[in-house]
Amino acid sequence: MTLFRTVAPAVEPVTLSEARAHMRLDHDSEGDLIAGLIRAAREEVERSTGLALIEQSWRLVLDAWPQDEPVLLKKGPVRAIHGVTVYGREGEAQAMAVEKLVADTNSTPARLFLTKRPKPDVMINGIEIDFSAGFGESGADVPDLLKRAILLLVAHWYEFRGAVRADQQPVSLPDSYRQLIASFREVRL
């Protein structure tokens, strides 16, 4: 099972002006640095929680269907299933009709049920499921706690940016960051 993003989010959940206001910066310099920290903080929050914050497209690639179970889409919240493709021996693609799919996007993780499961004729990566995930198209749709977590990381990394080389970042995550995202983290047994 491989999960990868096919289309990145169009905007960040936190704007440059929101980050500057949070850090009480009254100058317009270092905009590129702060924008990069915002992007890195969003990616860290998404990695830590398994969520997509702003709407983005994803592809789940499977070798075979799960045995008598639904397909779990472990990047959420799932907004829509765009297609399921099964590949034949010669690489020919067979698209499944979306109306034959039953998606439970209210569950965490989202579940995809199929009435018919055509068997792929290739041994690896024979099934592709394309879907979109995210809370919405703008930062206004993202839960406030997750936006606060991003702002906290941006400020923390901005403050300690010179202490550690860029290739060693992020060197630390504040405890308050972990507290902010705790309720959004997937519990693993």
BANU-628295 format. One record per residue (C-alpha): z, x, y; residue number from 1. Coordinates in steps of 0.5 Angstrom, whole numbers, plus 500, padded with zeros to 3 digits. Example, Ala and Ser with C-alpha at 12.3 -4.5 7.8 and 13.67 -1.06 7.14 Angstrom:
REM residues 2
[[516,525,491],1],
[[514,527,498],2],
This chain:
REM residues 189
[[500,500,500],1],
[[498,503,507],2],
[[499,499,513],3],
[[496,502,520],4],
[[494,500,527],5],
[[487,498,528],6],
[[488,496,535],7],
[[493,499,540],8],
[[497,494,545],9],
[[493,493,551],10],
[[500,494,556],11],
[[507,497,555],12],
[[513,492,555],13],
[[516,496,561],14],
[[512,497,567],15],
[[512,504,571],16],
[[516,500,577],17],
[[521,497,572],18],
[[523,504,569],19],
[[523,507,576],20],
[[528,502,578],21],
[[532,503,572],22],
[[533,510,573],23],
[[534,509,581],24],
[[528,514,582],25],
[[525,513,589],26],
[[519,517,589],27],
[[512,516,586],28],
[[512,523,583],29],
[[512,524,575],30],
[[508,518,574],31],
[[504,520,568],32],
[[511,523,565],33],
[[514,517,566],34],
[[508,513,563],35],
[[508,517,557],36],
[[516,516,556],37],
[[515,509,556],38],
[[509,509,551],39],
[[514,514,546],40],
[[520,509,547],41],
[[516,503,545],42],
[[513,507,539],43],
[[520,509,537],44],
[[523,502,538],45],
[[517,499,534],46],
[[518,505,528],47],
[[526,503,528],48],
[[525,496,528],49],
[[518,495,524],50],
[[516,490,529],51],
[[510,490,534],52],
[[512,489,541],53],
[[506,487,544],54],
[[500,484,541],55],
[[496,489,537],56],
[[492,489,531],57],
[[494,492,524],58],
[[491,493,517],59],
[[494,492,510],60],
[[491,496,505],61],
[[493,495,497],62],
[[490,497,491],63],
[[492,491,487],64],
[[495,484,489],65],
[[503,484,487],66],
[[504,481,481],67],
[[506,473,482],68],
[[509,474,489],69],
[[506,473,496],70],
[[504,479,500],71],
[[509,481,505],72],
[[506,483,511],73],
[[512,488,514],74],
[[510,489,521],75],
[[512,483,525],76],
[[512,478,528],77],
[[505,476,525],78],
[[501,472,530],79],
[[495,471,526],80],
[[491,473,519],81],
[[484,475,521],82],
[[481,476,514],83],
[[482,478,507],84],
[[477,483,504],85],
[[476,485,497],86],
[[471,491,495],87],
[[467,491,489],88],
[[465,497,485],89],
[[459,499,489],90],
[[463,498,496],91],
[[460,491,497],92],
[[465,487,501],93],
[[467,480,499],94],
[[471,476,505],95],
[[476,471,503],96],
[[476,464,507],97],
[[481,464,511],98],
[[483,457,510],99],
[[484,459,503],100],
[[490,463,505],101],
[[497,460,506],102],
[[501,464,511],103],
[[509,464,512],104],
[[509,467,519],105],
[[516,465,520],106],
[[519,469,515],107],
[[521,476,516],108],
[[517,479,513],109],
[[511,475,514],110],
[[509,472,507],111],
[[501,471,505],112],
[[500,466,499],113],
[[493,466,496],114],
[[490,460,492],115],
[[485,465,489],116],
[[486,473,488],117],
[[479,476,487],118],
[[480,482,483],119],
[[478,489,487],120],
[[473,493,483],121],
[[475,499,486],122],
[[482,503,483],123],
[[484,505,490],124],
[[484,501,497],125],
[[480,495,494],126],
[[484,490,498],127],
[[484,489,506],128],
[[488,484,510],129],
[[487,484,517],130],
[[492,481,522],131],
[[495,481,529],132],
[[503,482,530],133],
[[507,482,537],134],
[[511,478,541],135],
[[506,476,546],136],
[[500,479,550],137],
[[505,482,556],138],
[[512,485,557],139],
[[515,478,559],140],
[[514,476,552],141],
[[518,481,549],142],
[[526,480,547],143],
[[530,483,553],144],
[[534,487,548],145],
[[528,491,546],146],
[[526,492,553],147],
[[533,495,555],148],
[[532,499,549],149],
[[526,502,551],150],
[[529,503,558],151],
[[535,507,556],152],
[[530,511,552],153],
[[526,513,558],154],
[[532,514,562],155],
[[535,519,557],156],
[[529,523,555],157],
[[527,523,562],158],
[[534,526,564],159],
[[534,531,558],160],
[[526,533,559],161],
[[527,540,560],162],
[[533,542,555],163],
[[528,542,549],164],
[[521,543,548],165],
[[516,537,548],166],
[[514,539,541],167],
[[521,538,539],168],
[[522,531,542],169],
[[526,526,541],170],
[[531,531,540],171],
[[537,525,541],172],
[[538,518,541],173],
[[543,515,545],174],
[[548,511,541],175],
[[547,505,546],176],
[[540,505,544],177],
[[542,504,536],178],
[[547,498,538],179],
[[541,495,542],180],
[[536,495,536],181],
[[541,493,531],182],
[[540,486,530],183],
[[532,487,530],184],
[[532,492,524],185],
[[530,491,517],186],
[[536,491,513],187],
[[534,495,506],188],
[[538,495,500],189],
